[in-house]
Amino acid sequence: MHVSHREGPPGPEMKSGECVMSTPRRRFGRHLIVGSILLISASLAVTGAKPVRADDRLATAHVLATPQMEEPAYLEPVTDPSFGTSFTRVTDPGRQLAPGLVCGGAYCTHRYSSSQAWNADQSLLVIANGCAGLCFLDGQSYKPLFHRTIPNECEWHPTDPKQMICVSGNEIYLWAPVTDQKTPVLVSDDYKELQFGPYKGNPSQDGDRLVIRARNPEGALVAFAYDLKAKIKYPDIDLSKLEGENGYCGISPSGKYIFCWQVMPDESNQAYVFTVDGAMIQHWPENHRPGHGDMVVDADGEDVYVGISKDDPDKYHIIKRRLKDGAVTDLAPFGEGQHASIRNISRPGWVFLTYTGSHSELEENQGWAPFYQEVVALRIDGSGEIKRIVQTRDVKCDYWSEAHASPSPDGTQVIWSSNWGKAGAPVADYVARVAWPEE
């Protein structure tokens, strides 16, 4: 099992280099898992290559051996042998995909697990890493369409498929990638170094609000909410008054709360929750409890953060934590969960989990969640209902080789990255089709 301290995608200063293995955690042996709603004791058994039932429960799920499979050809649909899921390789590192649209040779991937890869109607898919800007693909056929060079942080508008919300040095603006048209929303003379997060910002679920991190007129680092529709700036939060160094701040899906992530000198992480008016309502001093995750409004109508805990009493479990009061629901047992995404904003009852690790680690540690190198959708109501989607075949290497699975808005597609079992090999993106029963 391996630790990743980075929360969110890398900044522009991070370069591609040789494969560097992360630091292994010590092995914990057999682990008794007690969830807040259910007790799970998952037995581990290797199945054959015949596709298994993808809709299951945590309590009955088993470890699957990964069958041998040749790396798929670019844009040729194939079938996952374990789950029967159709998927397609959608990028080809080092190849000119179309005139003016070229992927770098080391990696050509989507931005990050919690960054929305598809636009609102899923007609466009954006590739951000390795494209010297942004490469846009057809959101259904994955054929390359066009390239745009834009130096700023941009995320898809959650309801308007034509627009992205972007933040530059002193400006917030809307941008239409197809026409390359820019519409200013705020140009500030007082605040400088405006950032969308940075690198881990999303707008509210209606697209009206976001959180900006910036330097105020006195040069202090602050964060504030901004309403794009009403053109209202909310009060500053002085980030220097929080413990540690700020990693990012983001708006909750309802637009009611600001979530700030702080990095401590020992590389542990703490979180703070504020109202949009800047009043602190929560401080989570535990390390990374949770992190590497995403926010959503759950079935109770509450803003929650779903991710991986790295502290007791639910260390390395998947948990849901309510922003208003910090209440925790244990969703999945101790395991190799790496990232969590809820970019399936029109199917919000599920979180898409990326699991890392290897078959040998699970054999040596029976009782862990029975997933490795796999994308799994999990209901966030604590029922333990899962949908096993696809095996990622990404061997642990560097940041870029992490799978970072991210679903489409309706959850019928999910994109992930893989070096296809070869550490240090070029990293491409793949998209799986997800079938859902009528609910």
Beta strands, then each sheet from edge to edge (+ up, - down):
strand 1: 33-34
strand 2: 39-40
strand 3: 55-57
strand 4: 78-79
strand 5: 86-89
strand 6: 96-98
strand 7: 101-102
strand 8: 124-127
strand 9: 134-138
strand 10: 144-148
strand 11: 153-156
strand 12: 164-167
strand 13: 171-176
strand 14: 181-187
strand 15: 192-195
strand 16: 209-215
strand 17: 221-227
strand 18: 232-233
strand 19: 237-238
strand 20: 245-251
strand 21: 257-263
strand 22: 269-275
strand 23: 280-284
strand 24: 291-297
strand 25: 303-308
strand 26: 318-322
strand 27: 328-332
strand 28: 337-341
strand 29: 350-355
strand 30: 374-379
strand 31: 385-391
strand 32: 406-407
strand 33: 413-418
strand 34: 428-433
sheet 1: 1+ 2-
sheet 2: 3+ 31- 30+ 29- 28+
sheet 3: 4+ 5- 34+ 33- 32+
sheet 4: 6+ 7-
sheet 5: 8+ 9- 10+
sheet 6: 11+ 12- 13+ 14-
sheet 7: 15+ 16- 17+ 18-
sheet 8: 15+ 16- 17+ 19-
sheet 9: 20+ 21- 22+ 23-
sheet 10: 24+ 25- 26+ 27-
end
